[in-house]
Amino acid sequence: MARTVAHVIVDALKELGVQHVFGVVGDALNPLTDAIRTTEDLDWVGCRHEEAAAFAAGAQSQLSGTLGVCMGTVGPGSVHLLNGLYDAAKSHARVLAICGQVPLAEIGSDYFQEVDNDLLFRDVAVYRATVTSPEQMPRMLESAVRAAISRSGVAVLTIPGDLGDQEVPQDRPARFALDRPVTRPDDPALADAADLLNAASRVTLLVGRGARDARDEVLRLADHLAAPMVLTLKAKEGFEGDNPFQVGQTGLIGNPAAAHALDRTDALLMLGTDFPYRDWYPEDAKVVQIDTSEERLGRRVPVDVGLAGDVGATLRALLPLLDEASDRAHLEDAVERFESWREGQGRLADPRHEHRWTGKLRAVFDNRDHEIRPEALAAAVDAHAADDAVFTSDTGMATVWLSRFVSMHGSRRLIGSYNLGSMANAMPQSIGAQLWAPERQVVAFCGDGGLSMLLGDLMTIKTYRLPVKLVVFDNRRLGMVKLEQEQAGLPEFGTELDNPDFAAVATALGITGIRVTDPDHLDDAVRRALETPGPVVLDVLTNPEEIAVPAKPTAAQGWGFAIAKLKENLTGREG
């Protein structure tokens, strides 16, 4: 007996190893969700909002390197997927979104809930198509999956509501042929890169997530060239632990040692990174860039030698051509500066830090009520979390504190909305992460503004009994926006949040809620939250006036901040 369109799709997903499909049910999806219901080893995860479903699917893809799948029904259900799919696209996650559509005969008639999905997803998807006949299956599914996997992006396949339960006349198993080649540049290009690097007296590495599978080669390279290793945020999980060459991140969330290592270099070697912030690149250095995508070569900074290829294969061919550095002063200076900066950050992580200051000087720190320092919260989580914990973080100050105070040692993993910069990503990404790794600890660094946006999906966590730990940096602010306003000399405006007691909200939903307001209780509360079985919301009231000093603070930023504080104190915070 021939299978239906829905069963062809669901059977193929199972064969691909997909274990979870995230979404919200709806009439146009009924044939598909019913096929999932009757299929073993493929589970439907019903979310409260389709955006959360897309974030969860993207998280699974980023963590597993395989296909993540989400679904949205006709019209608004598909529209709600969009932000989460943009995050997947910007993160180069392999995601298949299956969207419902109005009945085939009604397409183009401005029917109830009709949305042109092929147009809607044009900018976000590497492949988008609407199935209009059962005879197109499984060919169109194969095309969608191949595009998502081979191009590391989002594919959208739209299924009209009356097509899913129709039989496929020429039924056959789907075939995907998904082997991916490993490439490296040709020998003349490698020779040019080697000549440039050998002529330099100081080399600095800028290492991104694209080099993660080449950790051994990158460490050998850093040792061979005596090169400090500046990490992008997404490279923390692969390169921060057990690495004597790394000097942390640069950029606004970075540190002075990394910025100095870049400014002082003669030659910059970029490995698997598309770091977008041009102001943080060295001005006069020669640049070599290795990336699998030719279109990314030279996109952020002029490149003297661009090498298109896999980072590991390229370095294995390049290393024998490089002279070993005899002078290690550049590396040693960068590491010494980094360790000095880390010692200072460690003092900031003391929950009672400002108590060391007395008299008039204490007013400078603007924490007169002795509220909990966000640095102390992040450091406490780092101290108590498992060595194989999976971390997610909301865009904004939660990510700043994670980047500076949480170490990705052991087999820890890290994901966030680090390219799109969306709010509200950490909690739904933790859903995908926990289902991907049920036995591992999953910790979400949530901003209070971000958590509020998709708060309904706390019920998804409760329904599926997911033991995620949601750590809420509750500063009653959109903290990053506040900081941006003040650096520009503007008084804080529109950033204050009238938050509920998130721990009480969690308790009302059947989730363990822990609220912390006293710095002396912080460490015990963090330990208790991480040890408690099942899901936990740890709501920590943190100092809203805490700032994160960038790696290279400018006089203009300092002056702007001073002017903003003067305006706030003269006129009142909200005017």
N, C-alpha and C positions, 0 to 999 in steps of 0.2 A: 504494500500500500504506500502510495506517495505521501511524503511528509508535507506539512503546511509551511508557509513562509516563516511563521513564528518558530516552528520546531527546527527548521534548517538553521536559523540564526542561533537559537539556544544550544542546539547540539554542537555547533561550531565553536561557540564560546567555551563550552565544557572541554572540547578537544584541545583548545588553546591553553587550557589550564586556568581559565578565569574561575574564581571561587565565589565572588560577590558581585552583584549588580545593585547599584544604589539608585534610588529614585522615589517618586511619588506616583502611586497608581492612578489610572485614569482610563476612560472608556476606549480611547484610541490604542491604548497599550494592553487592553485585556487579553488578546490572543497571546501576546508575549509573556505577560506575567503568569498566565495560566500554564504556559509551557515550562516556565521556570518552576512553578509549583510542583510539577510532576517529574522534574529532573533531579536526580541525585547528585550530590557534590557541587551544586550550584545554588547559592542562596540569594534570595531577594532581601535587601536591607531597605526597609521603608523609612524614609527620612521625613521630617516635617517641612522641609523647604528644599526645592530642587537645587538651589545654590549650594547647600550643604552636601547634597549628593555628588555634585560635580567636584567640589573640593575633596571629598573622601576618595572618589575614584582617582583623581590626580595624585593624591598622597600615596595610594597603593602602587600606582605606576612608578612614581619616583623612588619608592623604597624597594620595589621588587625588580625594576627594570623591564617589566612586562606590561601587558595591556590592562588598563583600568576601564571599567564600563559603568556608564550611568544612563538613565532614561528619564525623559520628560514627556508628558502627554501633549496633546494638541494645544496650540496657542500659548497661553500664559505659562503652562508647564514647561514648554520648551524655552520660552523667553527667560524664565527664572534660572535656567542652567548657565546663562551666558557668562556671568562674572567668574564663576568657578572654572568654566572652560577657558576663558581668557587667561586665568592663572596657570592652567595646565599648559596652554600653548606657549606662554612666555617662559615657563619652566622646562620646556621641551619634554613634557610628559606624554606618553603614548596612551591616548584616551579615545575610546569609541563612545560616542553619544548616539543613542537610538531615540528618535523623536517621533511622536505621533503626529498625525495629520488628519484633516477632514476627509470624508469619503471621496474616493477618486473622482466621481462624477461632479463633485461640488468644488473641486480645486479651481480657483480663478473666478469664483462667483461672489466673493466677499461674504462667504458663509460664516455662520456663528463660530467664533474663536479662530477663524482662519488667519494664519500668519505664513508668509513666504519664508520657509525655513532656509531654503537655499540662498536667499538674499540675506536673511538675518545673520547667518553664520559665515558669510563670505569672508570677513576679515579675520576670523578666529580659526578657521578650519583649513587644513591642508587638503582635505577632500570633503565634499558635500554633494549629496545627490538624493533624489526622491525616487523610490521604487514605484514604478507605475504598472508593472506586470509581474506575475509570479514567474514568468519565464526568465526574468533577469536574475533570479536567484539560483545558485549561490554566488554568481559572478560578481554582482555589485558588492556583496558582503566581503568577498575576497579582496576586491579593489580598495575598499574602505580600510580594512585591517592592514593590508600591505602599506598603504599610504601612512597610516598612523605610526606603524612600527619603523618603517624604513626612513621616514622623514621626521621622526620624533615629534609628533604633533597630534592635533585633534582631528578626528574624522567624524563627520555627522551623517548618519543614514536615517532618512525620514521614511516612515511606513504609514501610508493612509490607513485609517481605522478599519476599512472593509477589505484590506488586502492580507492582513496577518493570518487569517484562518483559511485562506485559499490554498489549494494544493499546488505544489511545484510540479509541472508536467514532466520535466526531464530531471528528476531528482538524482543527485549524486553527492558524495561527501565533499565538503569544502577542502580546497587545497591552497596553502598559503605560501610555501617556499620562502621561508623567512631568513635564510642564512645571510649574514652581513659580512662583507669582506673587511680585512684589516689592511690599511694602506700606509705607505710612507712616501716622502718625497724622493725624487731621483738624486743620484750621487752629486751632480754639479751643484744643486741647491744646498745640499748638506755641506759641501765644501765651502760654499760662500758663508754659511752660518758659522762654521768652525773658524774660518779666517777672522770674522768679525769678533767672535768671542775670545779667541786667542790673543787678539790685539788689545783687548781691554784690560785695565789694571784692577777694576772693581766691577763685578757682575752681581746683579740682584735678580732673583726670580720672583715673578708674580704668578702665583699658582691658583688655578680655579678648579671647579668641580670636574671639568672635562679631563683632568689628569688623575682622577681618583683611582682608576684601575692601573695606574702606572706608578704607584707609591714607591716601590723599590727602586725603580729607575730614577725617579725624581730625587730621592734621598742620595743615591750614588752621585748624581749630577751635582747637587749642592755641596757635597763633601769634596768632590773633584775640583770644583771651581772656587771653593771657599766662599760660597754665595749665600747671603741671608735670604730666607724664603718668606716673602710677604704673601699672606693668604687672603683670598676673598672669603666672604662670610660662608658661602656654600662649600668652600674647601676645608672648613674647620673639621667636618666629620671624618675626613680621610687623612688629614695631615697634621692636626694639632697634637695628638697624643704621641708620646715617645719620639719626639722629633727635635734634636738639638739645634736645628738650623732655622726653625720657624720663629718669626718675630711678630706674629699676630696680623691684625687687619689694618688697612689704611682707610682713608675716606672719613666721613663725618662720624662714623662709629668706631674709628680706628684709634691708633696710639701714635705718639711722637716717634717711637723707635722705628716703626714701619715706614712712616713718612720720611724720616731721615735716611733710611736705607735706600729708598727710591730717589731722593734728591741727590744723594752722593754718588750714585752709580754712574759708571761710564757706559755700561751696556745693560739693557733690560731684556730678559728672556721671559716671554709670556707663554705659559703652558696651560692650554685648555681653558682660557678665560676670555670673557667679553666684558670685563670690568668697565662700566659705562661712564665713570666720572672723570672727565678729561682734566679737570683742574688738579688732580692728584697724580698725574703722570709726570715723570722727570722731563725737563724742558730740553736739555742738550744731549741726552744719551742716545746712543745707537740702540735700535730695537730689533729683536728677532721674535717672531711670533709663530707658535705651533698650534694649529687648530684643525679639526676634521672638516670644517666648513670654510671653503675658500672665500665666501662672501664676508666672513667675519675678519679676515686678515686686513689689518690697517683701518678698520672701521672706527676705532676709538683714538688711535694715535698713529702718526706716520710710521710705517714699518720699513726698515732697511732690507730685511730678508724675511719673507713670508713662506712658511713651510706648511703645506696642506697635507695632513695625514694624522693617523692615530698617534697620540702622545707617546705611548709606550714603545711602539715600533720605531718611531722617529728617533727617540732618545737612544734606543739600542744601537741604531746605526750611527748616531752622532757622537756618542761618548768616546769611541776609539779615536776620533779625529781631534779631540780636545786636549790641550796641554793641561797638566795638573798645576794648580795654583801653588806658588811657593810662599806667597804673602797672604796670611789669613787675618790681617788687621781689620779689613772691612767687615768680615763676618763677626769677629770677636767684638768689635765696637757696637754693631747692631744688636747682638745678643745681650751685651752688658746693659745697653740702654733699655732694652725690652725688660730685662729682669728688674731694673731699677723702677721702671714704670709699674710693673706688676706689684712690687712691694708697696708702692704708694696706693694702688688700687685696693690692696689687701687691707690697708688701714681704713679706707672708706667703707669697706664691708663690715667693719665692727659695728654691731647694732647700737652701741653707745658712743660712737665716734665723737659727736659734738660735745660730749661731757668732758672731753679733755681740754676744751676751750672755756675760758672764764671771762667775766667782765664784758667790756664793750665788743671784743672781738667775736663773741658768740653770735652777735646780731648779723654778722656777715653771712653766716651759714643758713639763715632764714629757716630754721627748724625749731623755733622757740617752744613749740608744743611737744617736741621730742617724739615726733611721729616716726614710724618705721622707715628705715632707709631702704629703697629698692635694691641697692647694691647688696645689702645684708640678706634680703630675701633670696636673690639669685644665688649668692654664695652658699646659703644654707641648703638650697635645693641641690646645688652641685655636690655638696658634701655628703648628702644623704641618698642621692639617687643611685640606682644600680649602674654598674659598669657597662651594661648592654641596653640602657634605657634609650627610648626613642623620644626625641624632643620635637615639639612644634612651637612656633612663636608667632604671635600677632605682629603685624607691621606697626612700627612706632617704638616707643620707649621700652616695651617688653623685649623687643629684639636687641636694643642697645644693651640692656642689662645682661641678657643671655650671652651676647657676643663677648662681653668683657669678663664675665664672672662664671660662666659654665664651660668646663673643659670637655672637649669631645675625645676623651681618652677611652681606652678599651675598645669595645665594639659599639659605642654609642652612635646614634644616627640623628640627623637634624634635617628638618624641612620647614619651609615657610613660604610666604608669598614674597620672595626676595627679588623677583623681576617685575611682576605687576604691581606689588606694593599695596595689595588690597587689605582692607580691614576685615575682621571677622573670620579669618582663615584658620586660626590655631585650633579651635574646638572641633570643627568638622574634619579637619585633617587628622586630628587625633582619633576620630572614629574609624577612618580608613586604616590608620596605622595599627590600632589595637586589633582590628579584625585580621589584618595581615600577619601580625605576630601576637597571638593570644597569650603566650607565656611570657612576653617581655613587658617591662614597665613602660608605660607611655605617659609623658608629662607634657602638658600644654601650658606655655607661658601666655596667658590671656590678658590683654588690655581690657579695662572695664568698658570702654566704648566698643571694642570689637566683640566681646562676649555678648553685650546687649543686643547687637544687631541680629544675631541668629540664635537668640536665647531659647527659642522653642525646641531646638534640636538637642537640648539637654534631655528631653524626653526620649530621643533616639538612643542616647547613652543608657538611660534607665531601662528602656524596653528590652534592649539586647544585653543588658547586664555587663556592660563594658567597663572594666576596672580602670578607666583613665583617671588621671589626677590633673584637675584643672586648677592651676595656680593663678589667681587673679591679682594683678597689680592695680589695686583699687585706690588710685590717687584722685578720683572724682574729676578727672580732666581728660581731654584729648591732648595728652602730654607733648607729643611731638609737634603738633600744630601750635601749642602754647609757646614752645621753645623757638619755633620758626618766627612767630610774631615778635617775640621779645628780642631776638637777634637782629631783626629789622628795625628796631626802635619803636615798635608798636605795643601799646598796652594789650594785655590779654583780653580777648573778647570772643564770646561764643563758644568757648572751650570747656566751660564748667558743666559737669554732669550731675544731675540729681539722681544718684544711684540708690537702688534698694539695697538691703542687706542680702548680698548674693548667697551667703551661707544659709540664711533663712529661706530664700527661694529654693535652694537645692533641697533643703529638708522637707519643704512642702511637696516637692516632686518625688520624694522617696529616695533621695541621694544624700549621702553623708555630707553635711556642711560644717565647716570649721571657720570661725571668724577670729582674726588676730588684730588687736589694737595696741598691744603693749610690746615694745622691743624685747623685754625680758622673757616673753613667752614665745618668741618667734622660733627659735631652734627646735624646741620641743614640739611645737605645732607642725612644723614641716616634717619632722621625723614621724609624727603620728599620722599625718595625712598620707605619707608614702607607704606606711606599713599597714594602713587600714584596708581590709579586703573590699573589693567593689569600687564603684566610682566615688570620687571625692571632689568637692569644690572647696578649695582653700582660699578664703577671701581675706586678703591682707591689706589693711589700710596703710598706704605708703605716703611719704611726704610729697605733696604736689609741687613743691618748690625745688625739688632736686633737679640738677642739670647735669648733662653729660658734656664735658669739655671735648671738642673735636681734636683731632691729631695735630692740626696746625691752626690754633685760634688766631684770628686776625684782630687788629686794633678796631676795625669797623664793627666786627661782631661784639667786641667788648663794650664799645661806646653805645651801640644800639641797645644792648642789654641794660646798660646803666640808665639810658634815657627811658626805656620801657618801664623799669622799676620805679623811676621817679614819677612817671605819669600815673602808674598804678597806685602809688601811695598818695598822690595829690588828689586824684579824682575818684578813687574807689575802683575796685578791680573790674566791675562791669559798667563803670561810667555813671 
